[in-house]
């Protein structure tokens, strides 16, 4: 059915009130889908549309839209048809119910792309009735790298740096020191050729303002979703030039051990000379 036919059906129902009811009872569109670039066989993205429809109604058709553009259509007497933008991205053999008018109502998206983010709408209609519902979905491409470091500048300041690479949508970064927000310049964000973002944030603080030890954290969040990551490290004054606090103490111990070995070697040489 074209848009004009749909409008005519709606007007007829409103004027005469004789249309049989086809009604969407539940629209199951997840708010987010985490896309793992390293997975060869990720779980499909399932969008389902539950509805009530009279078995005697004629001309039944189900359609899925993304931002107003059709991406999937199913007529019970035909094989499900994904439109060009979703071609080879939908499992047309996926069955959600054995009932004749419900069998292929769900759309199973195989290996979704980052640009599949948007508003999805399900529309069910017959010659006599129509219903439509929509919901928003965000495809999250997980970052390939998320790091937090600190180092001592020559001017007596400690610089804290946090960055995330190859992520979508554009995330927000926030640094906290001892659980307090660290005021920093605006994050730097670059959109790469692969439509993934590289985002970084940094700021400096006088060394004397940091106690030892101090907890430093960086939070990564994707707006309007529950996707959150955190990196943390500990600032130690004796190791202020090392951004990786986890290796600070072992490095110090290795340096001390080296000095001991050197002193022992010198003592042995001196002793052998006397003998």
N, C-alpha and C positions, 0 to 999 in steps of 0.2 A: 504494500500500500504506500502511496506517496503522501506527502504532508497535507495536500488538499483533501484527500479522502479521509485522512485522520480528523481534520478539522470538521468536515461534514458530519462524520459520525458523532463527534462531540456535541455539535449543535443540535443534531437530531435528538440525542439523548436528553439534552437540557430542555428542549421545547416540548417533547412529548412524554418523556419519562417512561418509555417502554423498553429501554435497552436491558438486556440480561446483564448480570454483573460478572465481570472478570476483574478480580481484585488482587493486587500484590499484598501478601500478608507479612513477608519478611524479606529484606534485602541484605544479603551477607557479603559485604565488601570490607575486607580488613582495612584499618586505617593506615597500616604500614606493611611493607614487605621488604625483608632484608635480603639483598642480592649479594651472594658470596661469589666473587670473581674466581676464586680458586676451586670451586666445586664443579666437577664435570657433569653431575646429574643432580641439580638442585630440585627441591620439591616444587611441583607446579603451583602456580598462583590460582586458586579456585575462587571464582565469583559466582554466587548462587542467588537465584531469584525464586522465592516460593510464592505461589499464588493459588487462588481458588478460581476455577473455571468450570462451567457446565459442559459436560461431555457432548451435549447436543449442539453446542454453538459451532457455527461454521466459519471458515476462513481464519483459523487460528495462526498467529505468527508471533515469534518472540525475537526481540532485537536487543543487542547491547550497544551502547554508545560510549565513546570517550571524548569528553569536552564537546559534545554535540555532534560528533562524527560517527557514523555507523562502523562498527568493527566486527560484528558477529550477528548472524541471522539463522534462525531455525524454524522450519515448517515441518510438522510431524511426518509428512509424506516424503520428505527429502533429507539428504545428508546435510548436517550443519555446515554453514558457509562463512568462513572468516574473510573479511574484506582485505583489500590489498595491504594496508598498514600492519595487519596481524597475520598475514599469510605465512604459513610454516611456523607460526608461534602459538597455535591453538591445537590441542588434541581433540580432533573431531570424533574420536571413538569413545571419549569419556562419557560415562552414563551415571547419572545421579539418582535415577528412579526408573522403575520398569513400567510406570503408568504411561499410557500413550501420549498424553499431552504434557508430560513432565520429563520425559526421558533425557533430553539434551538441553534442558533449560540452563544448566550451569556451564560456564565458560572456564575451561582449564587452560591457562596460559603457560606455555613451556618456555623456560629461560627468558623471563621478562627483561626488557631493556629499560635503561634509566629514564628514557622519555615516555615510558608508559605511565608515568605519574599524571594524575588529573582527576576529573570528576567522571565517575562511571554511572551510567543510567541504564536501567532495565525497563523495557517497554513491552507489554503484552497486549494484544488486541485481536479482536475478531471482527466479523462484519457488523456486529451490533454493539460492541463495547471496547473500552480501552482503559489502561491504567499505566502509570509510569512512576518510578521512584529512582532517586540518585543518591550517591555518597562519594566522598573524596578518598583517594588512595595516594600514598606517597611511596615510591620505590626508593629505597635507601641503598646506595652502593657503598659497601663497607670500605673504610679507609685502608690503604695498603701500609701506612706508617703513621704512628702517633707517638711523638717523643717530647720529653721535658728535660731541660738541662739548665744549669747555672754555671757562671764563671766569674772570676774576679777581674775587674778592669784595672788598668794602671792608675786610674784616678781615685781609687778607693771605693768604687761602687761595685755592687753585685748585680750582674745582669741575668735576668731569668728569661728563657726562651722556650716557647712551646709551638709545635707545628704539627699539622696533619696533612697527609698527601692522598690524592686520588680518591676523593669522596664526593658523593652527591646525595641530596641537594647540598647547597652551601651551608656549612655548619657555623656555630658560634663557639668561640673559645673564651675561657675566663680563667685567670690565674688567681689563686688564693694563697695567702701566707698565714699560717696558723689559723686557718679557717676564716680569715677576713679577706674580702675582695681587694685585690691589688690593682690600684688604678694604673692603667697603661694606655698608651696611644691606641688609636683604632686599629683593629686587626688588618693585616694585609691579605688580600684574597686575589688569586689568579685563576681564571678559567682556562684549562688546557684544551688542546685540540680534540681530546677524547671526551669533552664535555664533563670532565671531572675537575673538582676544585683542589687547589693547594692553598691552605690557609695557615698563617702564622701570626703569633702575637708575642711581644717582648716588652720588658720594662726594666728599669734600673732603680736600685735603692742603696743608700749609703751603707757601707759595711757595718758601721757602728750601730745602726738601727736593728740589726739582726742578732738575736741571741743564738747561742750554740747549745743544743741543736734547735733547728727551726724546721717545721714541716712546710714544704712547698708543694702545691697541687695545681694541676691544670684540668679543667673540665671541658669536654667536648659535647655539644648537644645539637641536635637537628631540630629547628623550630617547628612547633605544632606536632611534635611526635614525642614518644617516650624513649627515644634513642639517646642514651647518655653513656659516655666513657670517661674514665679518670686515670690520670697518671700522677704519681707522687714521688717525691724524693726528700731527703733530709740534708739540710745545710749544716756542715760542721766547720767551725772556724779554722781548724788545723788543715783543712782540705779545701779551702775556698776556691782554689784554682781548678778543682776537678768537678765537672758537672755531673758526674755519675757517682753519687754518694755510696752506692752499693759496693763499689770497688775501692773506696777511699781507704778504709782501714787495712785491707790486705796489701795495698800498694805501700802504705806506711810501714807495715811489718816487713815487706820485702826489702825496703830501703834500709831499715835497721839491721836486718839479717846480713845484707851486703856489707855494711860497715863492720860488723863483728867478724865476718870472714876475712876481710881485708886486714884488720888488726891482728888476728890470729896468724895470718900468713907472714906479716912483718915480724912478729915476735919469734916465729920459728926460724926465719932467716937470720935474725939477730943472734939467736941461741946457737945456731950451727956455726956462725962466724966465730963466736967465742970459743967453741970447742975446737 
